[in-house]
Amino acid sequence: MENAIFIGLFLCGVLLFFRSMGIDTFKIFLNFLIRCLLSMIIITLANFFLGHFRPELIVKINEITVGISGIFGIWGVLLLYALRYYFTIF
């Protein structure tokens, strides 16, 4: 619980810092949320189809995957699957 509060306060501080520099923080925050939602839909669909063929390549949805896919978008999703594939080989 304390980690979630710390993360929320940190994000508010970053958004206030960007706001003081004249950057539209609402647009950045909305873009991040849209990327997170679309990436989670893509991960869910990919996990559904990969579960039948290669169950070891399923990417779990947690805070880290949401953050990576929110920051990098579709490339973040591809990065998650590439890392999952790399770590299942070795």
N, C-alpha and C positions, 0 to 999 in steps of 0.2 A: 504494500500500500504506500509506503514511504517513497519507493522508487517511482511510482506513478505520479505522485505529487511533485517530486523533484523534476521529472521529465516534463510535466506540464508547466512548471514554473520556468524551466530552462527554455522551453519553446516560446513562452510568452515574452521572456527577455529578449530572445533572438528576434521575434517579430517586432517588438518595440524598438530595438536597435535599427532594424531595417526601415521601420516607419520614420524614425528620426532622420534617416538619410534620404527620405523622399521616395522610397520604393513602395509600390502598392502591395501591401502585405496580404490584403484580402484575396487578390488575384493569385498570389503565390500559394496561399493556404488552400484555396479552392482547387487549384491545379494539382496540388499534392493529394488532396482527398479523392479527386477523380482518378488519378493514377493508381492510388491504393485500391479503390473499388474495382476498377477494370482489371488490374493485375490479379486481384484475388479471384475474380471470375475466371480469368485465363488459367490460373494455377489449379482451381477446382476442376475445370474441364480437362486440363492436361492430366491431372491425377486420376480422374475417372477413366480416361482412355489408356493411360500408362499402367494402371492397376491390373489390367487384363494381360498385358504383354510383359512388362518389366516392373513388378511391384517394388523392387529395391530402389527405383528411381523416383519414387513419390516424394515430393517436397512438402514438408509439414508447414502449416500456416501458423506463424507466431509473430511476436513483435519484431523480430529481426527481419523476417521475410517481408512483412508489411512495410517496414522502413526502407529496405533496399529497393523493393518494387515501387514504393512511393517516390523515392528520389530519382531512380534511374528509369522508371517506366518499363516498357516491354524489354529493353535491354537488361534491366535488372532481373526480370523473370528468366530470360535466357541465361544470365550469369548464374542464377540459383540452380537451374537444371544442369548447367555445365559443371559447376562445383560438385553437385550431387553425383554426377556421372564420374568425375575425376576421383572422388573419395570412395566410390564403390569399386573402382578398379584396384586401388592400392589398399 
